[in-house]
């Protein structure tokens, strides 16, 4: 790998990983805000409206940072990845433009109404505004996922006389079979993040003996939503997305699972370290035959390992892919355990006073961010060495005129700028949390 390609990849990986810290919370939080508004509408308790307003402010801060950090990625398609844009712009330009023109403006317009128009809109209108913010953010999420899905599994295109690809089927692009399960798995991950964040803030209020009424609301909504979302991430969405990879990128599937040899009754590796010289897993802890059953629902089914595919079809960095996948799955399993225990305590009416459980909820909120990032690393590392799977290699997509030095200069600039933005974001969110929900001008004391 030449120096320029490495720096281009590092810059895009950093900027997109940092950017996605914000949309995952806004997409998940938009659903929880709608739930809070629905609870207020149904129960008639003002505390749910106050809770929705409070999280609306957190949403707005996240949304603003998501916009600021998302814009540079659009420019990088032209500056760092010009040959990719020339090759695939006729296809991915459709979904990216739709995301900006339709979904983004739907979300941003009604976010303004939700934040500042409650008195004019009334209860029903305010609920509709919250729902349209949710709808806009989830449509936006689908269009971005559909773009990535086309890069993973290109469909609905034709090759033009100049070698570029052009859109041949609009509905083929939107209804890509890869996109469906990838989308629901992505959105489920966003709900997990928002549920843990909401539960963590509620746990903080309860542990600090302040805002107890809202602390209980946040914990209850967070753990219930978190339980459903965490289980959904395992099955059916995680299971179905794994089968997507097995069907369309079988070498990637073998690398994710650390399966170097084709086997009947293949074991599921829980822990181990890939040895790329000896092509085996060192110090493995595994469950015999479980991978075969999970993959084909037969204990003795044959699962193809990496030895079944030519080396040029193997993912470029198998150890990093393997670790990313196992971090995602391992954390997802822990999330289910935390939420099952929390819901059990909630059912027993002891969660709000169980300080050990509240401490776990409060300290757990960073881990869904790590799991979501590891999940996207898995998707992107699994596609390598392809930028568009089977059509364009990553090395063929960069800009010839942007040197490694130029890209390194801008990468350092992004590191400094995003550090400042990250600190500013934390200060604003911490300030909002410390002020508390009751500071809302609409709150009834």
C-alpha positions in Angstrom: 0.0 0.0 0.0 1.5 3.4 -1.0 1.8 6.2 1.5 -0.9 8.4 -0.2 -3.5 5.6 -0.2 -2.8 4.9 3.5 -3.2 8.5 4.5 -6.4 9.0 2.4 -7.9 5.9 4.1 -6.8 7.0 7.6 -8.3 10.5 7.0 -11.6 9.2 5.8 -11.7 6.5 8.6 -11.1 9.1 11.2 -13.6 11.7 9.9 -16.4 9.2 9.4 -15.8 7.4 12.7 -15.9 10.7 14.6 -18.9 11.9 12.6 -20.9 8.8 13.3 -20.7 9.4 17.1 -23.4 12.0 16.6 -26.0 10.5 14.1 -26.2 7.2 16.0 -27.6 9.1 19.0 -29.9 11.4 17.0 -31.4 8.5 15.1 -32.1 6.5 18.2 -33.1 9.4 20.3 -35.6 10.6 17.7 -37.6 7.4 18.4 -37.4 7.7 22.1 -38.5 11.3 22.0 -41.6 10.1 20.0 -42.2 7.5 22.7 -42.0 10.1 25.4 -44.4 12.4 23.5 -46.8 9.4 23.0 -46.6 8.6 26.8 -47.5 12.3 27.5 -50.3 12.2 25.1 -51.7 9.0 26.5 -51.1 9.5 30.2 -51.6 13.2 30.4 -48.6 13.7 32.7 -46.6 16.8 32.0 -43.4 15.1 33.1 -43.2 13.2 29.9 -43.5 16.4 27.9 -40.7 18.0 30.0 -38.6 14.9 29.4 -39.2 15.1 25.7 -38.1 18.8 25.6 -35.0 18.0 27.6 -33.9 15.2 25.2 -34.9 17.5 22.3 -32.1 19.9 23.4 -29.6 17.0 23.6 -30.8 15.9 20.2 -30.2 19.4 18.8 -26.6 19.6 20.0 -25.9 16.2 18.5 -27.6 17.2 15.3 -25.5 20.4 15.0 -22.3 18.5 15.5 -23.4 15.8 13.0 -24.0 18.4 10.4 -20.6 20.1 11.0 -18.6 16.9 10.9 -20.6 15.4 8.0 -19.9 18.2 5.5 -16.2 17.5 5.2 -16.9 13.9 4.2 -18.9 15.1 1.1 -15.9 17.2 0.0 -13.5 14.3 0.5 -15.3 12.4 -2.3 -13.9 15.1 -4.6 -10.6 15.9 -3.0 -9.3 12.5 -1.8 -11.4 10.1 -3.8 -11.9 11.8 -7.1 -11.5 8.6 -9.2 -14.1 6.8 -7.1 -16.5 9.8 -7.6 -15.9 9.7 -11.3 -16.4 6.0 -11.4 -19.5 5.7 -9.1 -20.9 9.2 -8.9 -23.7 8.4 -11.4 -25.1 5.9 -8.9 -24.3 7.0 -5.4 -25.0 10.6 -6.2 -28.7 9.7 -6.4 -29.0 8.5 -2.8 -26.6 11.1 -1.4 -28.5 13.9 -3.1 -31.8 12.6 -1.9 -30.5 12.4 1.7 -29.5 16.0 1.6 -32.5 17.5 -0.3 -35.3 15.5 1.2 -34.5 13.7 4.5 -32.1 16.3 6.0 -34.4 19.2 5.3 -37.4 17.3 6.6 -35.5 16.5 9.8 -34.0 20.0 10.3 -37.2 21.9 9.5 -39.4 20.0 11.9 -36.6 20.0 14.6 -36.9 23.8 14.6 -40.7 23.5 15.0 -40.3 20.9 17.8 -37.8 23.1 19.7 -39.4 26.5 19.3 -43.0 26.0 18.2 -44.7 24.0 20.9 -47.0 26.9 22.0 -48.1 27.6 18.5 -48.5 23.9 17.5 -50.3 22.6 20.5 -50.0 19.1 21.9 -51.0 17.2 18.7 -49.0 19.4 16.4 -45.9 19.1 18.7 -46.3 15.3 18.6 -46.5 15.4 14.8 -43.3 17.6 14.7 -41.5 15.0 16.9 -42.7 12.2 14.6 -41.5 14.0 11.4 -38.1 14.6 13.0 -38.0 10.9 13.7 -39.2 10.1 10.1 -36.6 12.4 8.6 -33.7 11.0 10.6 -34.6 7.4 9.8 -35.1 8.1 6.1 -31.8 9.9 6.1 -30.3 6.8 7.7 -31.8 4.5 5.0 -30.4 6.6 2.1 -26.9 6.6 3.6 -27.1 2.8 4.3 -28.4 2.3 0.7 -25.3 4.1 -0.6 -23.0 1.9 1.5 -25.0 -1.2 0.6 -24.4 -0.5 -3.1 -20.7 -0.4 -2.4 -21.0 -3.8 -0.6 -23.3 -5.4 -3.2 -23.5 -3.3 -6.4 -26.9 -3.7 -8.2 -29.0 -1.7 -10.6 -26.1 -0.2 -12.6 -24.7 -0.4 -16.1 -21.1 0.3 -17.4 -20.8 3.4 -19.6 -18.5 3.7 -22.6 -16.0 5.6 -20.5 -15.8 2.8 -17.9 -17.8 4.6 -15.2 -21.0 3.0 -13.8 -24.4 4.7 -14.3 -27.7 4.1 -12.6 -29.8 1.6 -14.6 -32.5 0.9 -12.0 -33.5 3.5 -9.4 -35.6 1.0 -7.5 -32.9 -1.6 -7.8 -30.6 0.8 -6.0 -33.1 1.7 -3.3 -34.3 -1.9 -2.8 -30.8 -3.5 -2.8 -31.2 -6.9 -1.0 -28.1 -6.0 1.1 -29.6 -2.7 2.3 -32.7 -4.0 4.2 -31.0 -6.0 7.0 -28.0 -3.6 7.1 -30.4 -0.8 7.7 -32.4 -2.3 10.5 -29.2 -3.6 12.1 -27.8 0.0 11.9 -30.9 1.6 13.3 -31.1 -1.0 16.0 -27.6 -0.1 17.0 -28.6 3.6 17.1 -31.5 2.8 19.5 -29.2 0.8 21.7 -26.9 3.8 22.0 -29.7 6.2 22.8 -31.3 3.8 25.3 -28.0 3.4 27.2 -27.4 7.2 27.1 -30.9 7.9 28.4 -30.6 5.2 31.1 -27.2 6.6 32.1 -28.5 10.1 32.6 -31.4 8.8 34.6 -29.1 6.7 36.7 -26.9 9.8 37.4 -29.9 11.7 38.6 -31.0 8.9 40.9 -27.5 8.4 42.3 -27.1 12.2 42.8 -30.4 12.4 44.6 -31.7 15.0 42.2 -34.4 15.2 39.5 -35.6 11.8 40.9 -39.0 11.9 39.0 -37.2 12.3 35.7 -34.4 10.0 36.6 -37.0 7.2 37.0 -38.6 8.1 33.7 -35.2 8.0 31.9 -34.1 4.8 33.5 -37.4 3.0 32.8 -37.7 4.1 29.1 -34.0 3.5 28.6 -33.8 0.0 29.9 -37.0 -1.2 28.3 -36.0 0.2 24.9 -32.5 -1.1 25.4 -33.6 -4.6 26.1 -35.7 -4.8 22.9 -33.1 -3.2 20.8 -30.2 -5.3 22.1 -32.1 -8.5 21.5 -33.1 -7.3 18.1 -29.5 -6.7 17.2 -28.7 -10.3 18.0 -31.7 -11.8 16.3 -33.1 -11.3 13.8 -31.1 -8.4 12.4 -27.6 -9.5 13.3 -28.3 -13.1 12.2 -29.8 -12.0 8.9 -26.9 -9.5 8.2 -24.4 -12.3 8.9 -26.2 -14.5 6.3 -26.0 -11.5 3.9 -22.2 -11.5 4.3 -22.1 -15.3 3.9 -24.1 -15.2 0.7 -22.4 -12.3 -1.0 -18.9 -12.1 0.6 -18.1 -15.6 1.8 -14.4 -15.0 2.3 -15.2 -12.0 4.5 -17.6 -14.2 6.6 -14.8 -16.8 7.1 -12.3 -14.1 8.1 -14.8 -12.5 10.6 -15.3 -15.9 12.3 -11.6 -16.7 12.3 -12.3 -19.9 10.2 -9.2 -20.7 8.2 -10.1 -24.2 7.2 -13.3 -25.5 5.6 -15.0 -27.8 8.2 -18.1 -29.8 8.8 -19.4 -29.1 12.3 -17.4 -25.8 12.5 -16.8 -24.4 15.9 -17.8 -20.8 17.0 -14.7 -19.0 18.2 -15.5 -16.8 21.2 -11.9 -15.7 22.1 -8.6 -16.2 20.3 -5.9 -14.5 18.3 -5.5 -14.9 14.5 -2.0 -16.2 13.6 -1.6 -15.2 9.9 1.7 -17.1 9.5 0.3 -20.4 10.6 -3.3 -19.6 9.5 -4.9 -20.6 12.7 -6.5 -19.2 15.9 -4.1 -19.2 18.9 -5.4 -19.9 22.4 -9.0 -20.4 21.2 -12.1 -20.6 23.4 -14.8 -22.0 21.2 -18.1 -23.8 21.2 -18.0 -27.0 19.1 -20.2 -27.1 16.0 -22.1 -24.0 16.9 -21.0 -22.0 13.9 -22.4 -24.7 11.6 -25.7 -24.6 13.4 -26.0 -20.8 13.5 -25.1 -20.6 9.8 -27.1 -23.5 8.3 -29.2 -24.7 11.2 -27.5 -28.1 11.1 -24.8 -29.2 13.6 -22.8 -31.0 10.9 -23.1 -28.5 8.1 -20.0 -27.6 6.1 -18.8 -24.0 6.5 -16.3 -22.8 4.0 -13.1 -21.4 5.5 -10.5 -19.1 4.0 -8.8 -22.0 2.3 -11.7 -22.3 0.0 -11.0 -19.0 -1.6 -8.0 -17.6 -3.6 -5.7 -15.3 -1.5 -6.6 -12.3 -3.7 -10.2 -12.6 -2.5 -9.3 -12.5 1.2 -9.9 -9.3 3.2 -6.8 -7.1 3.4 -6.5 -7.0 7.2 -7.9 -10.2 8.6 -6.8 -9.7 12.3 -8.3 -6.2 12.5 -11.5 -7.4 10.8 -11.7 -10.4 13.2 -11.2 -8.3 16.3 -13.7 -5.6 15.2 -16.3 -8.2 14.7 -15.7 -10.0 18.0 -15.7 -6.7 19.9 -19.1 -5.8 18.4 -20.6 -9.2 19.1 -19.0 -9.4 22.6 -20.3 -6.0 23.6 -23.7 -6.8 22.2 -23.9 -9.9 24.4 -23.0 -7.8 27.4 -25.7 -5.2 26.5 -28.3 -8.0 26.6 -27.1 -9.2 30.0 -27.2 -5.6 31.4 -30.6 -4.9 30.1 -32.1 -8.2 31.1 -30.8 -7.7 34.7 -32.1 -4.1 34.7 -35.6 -5.0 33.5 -35.8 -7.8 36.0 -34.9 -5.3 38.8 -37.4 -2.9 37.3 -40.1 -5.6 37.4 -39.2 -6.4 41.0 -39.5 -2.6 41.8 -35.9 -2.4 43.1 -34.0 -0.9 40.2 -34.3 2.7 41.3 -32.8 1.9 44.7 -30.2 -0.7 43.6 -27.2 1.6 43.5 -24.9 -1.1 42.1 -27.2 -1.5 39.1 -27.5 2.3 38.6 -23.7 2.6 38.6 -23.5 -0.1 35.9 -26.1 1.7 33.8 -24.3 5.1 34.3 -20.9 3.8 33.4 -22.0 1.6 30.4 -23.1 4.4 28.1 -19.7 4.7 26.1 -19.7 1.0 25.1 -22.5 1.2 22.5 -20.5 3.9 20.7 -17.6 1.4 20.7 -19.8 -1.4 19.5 -21.3 0.7 16.7 -17.9 1.8 15.6 -16.6 -1.7 15.6 -19.6 -2.8 13.5 -18.8 -0.2 10.8 -15.2 -1.2 10.9 -16.3 -4.8 10.3 -18.4 -3.8 7.3 -15.7 -1.6 5.8 -12.7 -3.9 6.5 -14.7 -6.8 5.2 -15.1 -5.2 1.8 -11.4 -4.5 1.3 -9.5 -4.6 -1.0 -12.6 -3.4 -2.9 -14.0 0.1 -2.7 -17.0 -1.1 -4.8 -17.1 -4.8 -4.2 -16.0 -6.7 -7.4 -15.9 -3.5 -9.5 -13.3 -1.0 -8.2 -10.4 -1.6 -5.9 -9.6 0.9 -3.1 -6.2 1.6 -4.6 -7.9 2.7 -7.9 -10.3 5.2 -6.2 -7.9 7.8 -4.8 -7.0 11.3 -6.3 -3.8 11.3 -8.2 -3.1 15.0 -7.6 -3.4 14.8 -3.8 -0.1 13.7 -2.3 0.5 11.9 1.0 1.9 15.1 2.4 -1.2 17.1 1.5 -3.5 14.5 3.0 -1.4 14.2 6.1 -1.6 18.0 6.6 -5.4 18.0 6.4 -5.6 14.9 8.6 -3.7 16.8 11.3 -6.0 19.7 10.8 -9.1 17.5 11.3 -7.5 16.0 14.4 -7.1 19.4 16.0 -10.4 20.8 14.9 -12.4 17.7 15.9 -10.7 17.7 19.3 -12.0 21.2 19.9 -15.5 20.2 18.6 -15.5 17.2 20.8 -14.6 19.2 23.9 -17.3 21.8 23.1 -19.9 19.1 22.6 -19.1 17.5 26.0 -19.2 20.9 27.7 -22.6 21.7 26.2 -24.1 18.3 26.9 -22.8 18.3 30.5 -24.2 21.8 31.0 -27.6 20.7 29.8 -27.6 17.6 32.0 -26.5 19.6 35.1 -29.2 22.2 34.5 -31.7 19.4 34.3 -35.2 18.9 32.7 -37.0 21.2 35.2 -35.2 24.2 33.6 -37.5 24.0 30.6 -39.6 27.2 30.4 -42.6 25.1 29.8 -42.1 22.9 32.8 -44.8 22.9 35.5 -43.3 22.9 39.0 
